[in-house]
Amino acid sequence: MLFLLVYHFYETNLKMRLLGLGKAKAVAKLNDEAAAELGAEMLGELIVFSVGVLCLTFEYQRQQNKDRSKEEYVTEKLIDLQKSVNLITIQIENQDAKIREMDREICAHRK
């Protein structure tokens, strides 16, 4: 209940300043009905705010997971490409060795 009174005091002062009426000298205390209504409004706003925060948190986590998955996919593709390049390099070296061997045999048969 004390929280509602403090909240009401600051809310009233803020509204007065926004309207250009200056600082409130005396803020009327809330009756039980107004306090209950203010508490219900605050609880409703808290629920809406909490749902919004949860939605943002879940969306952030989803986006992080999506980005991580995409990065892993790109990394795997890069590794696959590197393996392919290494395999092609080995094949070229083997073919180059075979060509040199054939050249030697051709040169040896010509003599």
Secondary structure by P-SEA (a helix, b strand, c coil): caaaaaaaaaaaaaaaaaaccccccbbbbbcaaaaaaaaaaaaaaaaaaaaaaaaaaaaaaaaaaaaaaaaaaaaaaaaaaaaaaaaaaaaaaaaaaaaaaaaaaaaaaac
